[in-house]
Amino acid sequence: MRLKNLSLALCAISSFTLSSWLYADAQLVSGDIVLGVNDEGHLNVADIMGVTINTGSTGLTYTPIGDATSPGCLCEGWGVSVVNGGTHIGYASVDSGGVSNLTVDGFVSDATTATSDVHLTDLPGLLVKHEFMPFAGAPGNAYQATVTIANTTGAALMDVRYMRAMDWDVPPTEFSEFVTILGSDAANVLGTSDDGFAIPNPTALPLSDLGPCGVDSDFVKCGPDDHGAAFVFGFGDLADGESVSFDIFYGAGEDEAEATSVLGEIGAEVVSLGYSSIFDEGLGESVPNTDSPVFFFAFSEVGGEIIFPDPTPDPIPTPEPGSLGVLALGCLGLGLFRRRRYQ
């Protein structure tokens, strides 16, 4: 979580120029990942580019195998809630509740990036910005969405919350997937579950358990079922003129090893992984297919521990030869000083 002065946030919010792309959803392409983004910042749009091979919509597409959020319910979405005299709630999802109490201030995009700005209709000073861009550490496998919630109401806001949910439909077994959720104990997490169909209302706690996999707790490869992931985050109170930011990541790998490697690059603190299923003749039942493309949905800057190790950690710096010489001279000088002192 990143708190900052509102003046900086407002500069970022107003820094773009409206273009012919304003108020038009977008398909963003980076490597093998295609993200379909609506004006309000939720996913799942019509596949006008013809890049999704298993459905007519694009939410989170991995081009070698298809889309993992749109074959069934177009249920990926987000919501925000704050307390200011009463409770103010707004959310956006194509099929899970539609768009409620959000007004779009601007939406611009190009081939790889998009920025959505909205405010709560009944509380215009509460601003929410989503900035979508390829993740610099693995642009062919992941998209990053930086979320900024800003308070320009003229008064303090209490109990600021944000929710994000998605129904996993992982190809090629779109309605029979295994789901993992990790990081449920992160400081800013208020609730987790596998209910990807949930209306993204952050005040609707506790969340439902579809699996059953467990609510508000970690679970690994629960399934097979038609389910997803839902997360509610709490950021406490937000003074007038302040904002809070965090990051969401959408992506996939050709298998579990690559997906978790990318999550290590991200430094993910809260994660859902979506696996297709495969029938194991020996066991006589379906099991997670870890050798097929694995999709993920993750968060950072939400008060959690990094879950997967960085596959390419920064090397420990080696002192330059000149630095070693200075260090040696310093040690020699210290030794001479001690000899003189104790003679």
C-alpha positions in Angstrom: 0.0 0.0 0.0 1.3 3.4 -0.9 0.0 6.6 0.7 0.8 9.9 -1.0 -0.2 13.5 -1.1 -3.3 14.1 -3.3 -1.6 16.8 -5.4 0.7 14.2 -6.9 -2.2 11.8 -7.5 -4.3 14.5 -9.2 -1.4 15.4 -11.5 -1.2 11.8 -12.6 -5.0 11.6 -13.0 -5.1 14.7 -15.2 -1.9 14.1 -17.2 -3.4 12.5 -20.3 -5.1 14.1 -23.2 -8.5 12.8 -24.3 -8.5 11.2 -27.7 -10.7 9.3 -30.1 -10.3 6.3 -27.8 -12.2 8.0 -25.0 -15.1 6.0 -23.5 -14.4 2.9 -25.6 -13.3 -0.4 -24.2 -9.9 -1.8 -25.2 -8.0 -5.0 -26.0 -4.4 -4.6 -24.9 -1.7 -6.9 -26.3 1.7 -7.7 -24.9 3.4 -10.9 -25.9 1.1 -13.8 -25.4 -1.2 -11.9 -23.1 -4.3 -10.0 -24.2 -6.3 -8.1 -21.7 -9.9 -6.8 -22.4 -10.6 -3.7 -20.3 -13.9 -1.8 -20.0 -14.3 1.9 -19.4 -14.8 1.5 -15.7 -11.7 -0.7 -15.3 -13.2 -4.2 -15.1 -12.4 -6.9 -17.6 -14.2 -8.9 -20.4 -15.0 -7.1 -23.7 -16.0 -8.2 -27.1 -13.1 -9.8 -29.0 -13.2 -7.5 -32.0 -9.5 -8.4 -32.8 -10.3 -12.1 -33.1 -7.4 -13.2 -30.8 -9.3 -15.4 -28.4 -9.8 -18.9 -29.7 -12.2 -20.4 -27.2 -14.9 -17.6 -26.8 -16.1 -14.4 -28.4 -14.9 -12.2 -25.6 -11.5 -11.2 -24.1 -10.8 -10.9 -20.4 -7.5 -12.5 -19.7 -6.3 -14.3 -22.8 -3.2 -16.4 -23.2 -3.1 -16.7 -27.0 -1.7 -20.2 -27.2 -4.8 -21.7 -25.5 -7.5 -19.0 -25.0 -9.3 -16.9 -22.5 -9.7 -17.8 -18.8 -12.3 -15.3 -17.6 -14.9 -15.0 -20.3 -16.1 -18.4 -21.6 -19.0 -18.5 -19.1 -19.9 -15.7 -16.9 -18.4 -12.3 -17.6 -17.8 -11.9 -13.9 -14.5 -10.2 -13.5 -15.0 -7.0 -11.6 -14.1 -4.6 -8.9 -15.8 -2.4 -6.2 -15.0 0.3 -3.7 -16.7 1.4 -0.5 -16.2 4.2 2.0 -17.9 5.6 5.0 -18.8 9.3 5.0 -21.9 10.0 7.0 -23.3 6.8 5.5 -21.7 3.9 3.5 -21.1 4.7 -0.2 -20.6 1.7 -2.5 -19.8 1.5 -6.2 -18.8 -1.5 -8.4 -18.4 -2.7 -12.0 -18.8 -6.2 -13.5 -20.5 -7.1 -16.8 -22.6 -10.0 -15.4 -22.2 -9.8 -11.6 -24.3 -6.8 -10.7 -23.5 -4.6 -13.7 -22.2 -1.1 -13.1 -23.5 0.6 -10.0 -22.9 4.1 -8.6 -19.8 4.8 -10.8 -19.4 7.7 -13.2 -16.6 7.5 -15.8 -14.4 10.6 -15.9 -12.1 9.3 -18.7 -10.8 6.3 -20.5 -7.9 6.3 -22.9 -5.9 3.5 -24.4 -3.3 2.6 -27.0 -2.2 -0.8 -28.3 -0.6 -1.9 -24.9 -1.9 0.4 -22.1 -5.1 1.9 -20.8 -6.2 4.3 -18.1 -9.6 4.4 -16.5 -10.8 7.2 -14.2 -14.1 7.1 -12.3 -15.7 8.6 -9.3 -18.5 7.5 -7.0 -21.7 9.0 -8.4 -23.1 9.8 -5.0 -19.7 10.9 -3.6 -17.9 12.7 -6.5 -14.8 13.4 -4.5 -13.9 9.7 -4.2 -11.8 9.0 -7.3 -10.6 5.6 -8.5 -7.9 5.2 -11.1 -6.8 2.0 -12.9 -3.6 2.2 -15.0 -3.0 -1.0 -17.1 0.4 -1.7 -18.6 2.6 -4.6 -19.4 4.5 -5.8 -16.4 8.1 -4.7 -17.0 9.6 -7.8 -15.5 7.8 -10.2 -17.8 5.9 -8.2 -20.4 5.1 -11.3 -22.5 3.4 -13.1 -19.6 1.7 -10.5 -17.3 -0.2 -7.2 -17.1 0.1 -4.8 -14.2 -2.8 -2.6 -13.1 -1.9 0.2 -10.6 -5.0 1.2 -8.6 -5.2 4.6 -6.9 -8.1 5.6 -4.6 -8.0 9.3 -3.9 -10.0 11.4 -1.5 -11.0 14.9 -2.7 -14.3 15.1 -0.7 -13.1 17.8 1.7 -13.6 15.5 4.6 -12.0 12.3 6.0 -13.2 9.0 4.7 -13.5 6.0 7.0 -13.2 2.3 6.3 -11.9 2.5 2.7 -12.3 -0.9 1.0 -11.6 -2.4 -2.4 -12.8 -5.7 -3.8 -11.7 -7.7 -6.9 -13.3 -10.9 -8.1 -13.1 -13.2 -11.1 -14.7 -16.4 -12.3 -11.9 -18.7 -13.5 -12.8 -20.6 -16.8 -9.4 -22.1 -17.5 -9.1 -23.7 -21.0 -9.4 -26.4 -22.2 -11.6 -27.5 -19.3 -13.3 -24.1 -18.9 -15.9 -25.1 -16.3 -13.9 -27.7 -14.3 -10.8 -26.0 -12.9 -8.6 -26.2 -9.8 -8.0 -23.0 -7.9 -5.3 -21.9 -5.4 -5.5 -18.8 -3.1 -2.5 -17.7 -1.1 -1.8 -14.6 1.0 -5.1 -14.5 2.9 -3.2 -13.3 6.0 -1.8 -10.1 4.4 -2.4 -7.1 6.5 -4.9 -5.4 4.1 -6.9 -8.5 3.3 -10.4 -8.5 4.9 -11.8 -11.5 3.1 -11.0 -14.2 0.5 -12.9 -17.0 -1.2 -13.3 -19.0 -4.4 -16.6 -17.2 -5.2 -15.7 -15.6 -8.5 -19.4 -15.0 -9.3 -19.8 -12.6 -6.3 -21.1 -9.1 -6.9 -18.0 -7.0 -6.1 -19.5 -5.2 -3.1 -16.7 -4.8 -0.5 -19.1 -4.6 2.4 -20.6 -8.0 1.7 -18.5 -10.0 4.2 -18.0 -12.9 4.8 -17.7 -14.1 1.2 -19.4 -17.3 0.0 -17.5 -20.6 -0.3 -18.3 -22.5 -3.6 -15.8 -25.3 -3.5 -16.1 -25.8 -0.7 -12.5 -24.6 -0.5 -12.5 -22.3 2.5 -13.2 -18.7 3.3 -10.6 -16.2 4.6 -7.9 -18.9 4.5 -5.3 -20.2 2.0 -6.0 -23.3 0.0 -4.1 -25.1 -2.8 -5.5 -26.7 -6.0 -9.1 -27.0 -4.8 -11.4 -28.6 -7.3 -12.4 -29.5 -9.8 -15.3 -27.1 -9.9 -16.6 -24.0 -11.8 -15.3 -21.4 -9.4 -12.8 -18.5 -9.2 -11.3 -16.0 -6.7 -12.6 -13.0 -4.7 -10.6 -10.7 -2.5 -11.6 -7.8 -0.2 -9.0 -5.3 1.0 -9.2 -2.7 3.7 -7.1 0.4 3.8 -8.5 2.1 7.0 -9.2 5.8 7.0 -8.2 8.3 4.3 -7.7 11.9 5.1 -8.9 14.6 2.7 -6.1 15.2 0.1 -4.6 11.7 0.5 -4.6 8.7 -1.7 -3.7 5.0 -1.5 -2.2 2.8 -4.2 -1.5 -0.9 -4.8 -1.0 -3.2 -7.8 -2.9 -6.0 -9.5 -1.3 -8.5 -11.9 -3.0 -10.7 -14.5 -1.1 -13.2 -16.5 -0.2 -16.8 -17.4 2.6 -19.2 -18.0 3.0 -22.1 -20.3 3.0 -24.3 -17.2 3.0 -24.0 -13.4 6.7 -23.5 -13.3 6.6 -20.5 -15.6 3.6 -19.0 -13.9 5.1 -19.2 -10.4 8.4 -17.9 -11.8 6.6 -14.8 -13.1 4.9 -14.4 -9.8 8.4 -14.4 -8.2 9.4 -11.6 -10.5 6.3 -9.7 -9.5 6.9 -10.1 -5.8 3.2 -11.1 -5.3 1.8 -10.9 -1.8 -1.7 -12.2 -2.5 -2.4 -14.7 -5.3 -4.9 -16.9 -7.1 -3.8 -19.5 -9.6 -6.2 -21.2 -12.0 -5.5 -24.6 -13.4 -7.3 -26.7 -16.1 -8.0 -30.3 -15.1 -6.9 -33.6 -16.6 -8.2 -37.1 -15.8 -5.7 -39.3 -14.1 -6.3 -42.9 -15.1 -4.3 -44.3 -12.2 -6.2 -42.3 -9.6 -9.5 -42.5 -11.4 -10.2 -38.8 -11.0 -9.4 -35.4 -12.3 -6.3 -33.6 -11.1 -4.7 -30.2 -11.8 -2.9 -30.0 -15.1 0.4 -28.4 -14.0 2.0 -29.0 -17.4 -0.7 -27.0 -19.3 -1.0 -23.2 -19.2 -1.6 -21.9 -15.7 -3.3 -18.5 -15.2 -2.8 -16.1 -12.2 -4.4 -13.1 -10.6 -2.2 -11.4 -8.0 -1.6 -8.3 -5.8 1.3 -6.4 -4.3 1.6 -3.5 -1.9 -1.2 -4.9 0.3 0.7 -5.6 3.5 1.7 -9.2 2.8 4.8 -11.3 2.5 6.3 -12.2 -0.9 5.0 -15.7 -1.6 7.2 -17.0 -4.4 11.0 -16.4 -4.5 12.5 -14.0 -7.1 13.9 -16.3 -9.8 16.6 -13.7 -10.7 17.5 -12.0 -7.4 19.8 -9.0 -7.5 23.4 -10.2 -7.0 25.3 -9.2 -3.9 27.4 -6.2 -4.9 31.2 -6.9 -5.0 33.3 -4.0 -3.9 35.5 -2.4 -6.6 39.2 -3.0 -6.4 39.7 0.6 -5.4 37.1 0.2 -2.6 39.0 -2.9 -1.3 42.2 -0.8 -1.2 40.6 1.9 0.8 39.1 -0.7 3.2 42.5 -2.3 3.6 44.2 1.0 4.3 41.5 1.8 6.8 42.1 -1.5 8.6 45.8 -0.9 8.6 45.4 2.6 10.0 43.1 1.2 12.7 45.8 -1.4 13.6 48.5 1.2 13.9 46.3 3.4 16.0 45.6 0.6 18.4 49.4 -0.3 18.6 50.3 3.3 19.4 47.5 3.5 22.0 48.5 0.4 23.9 52.3 0.8 23.7 
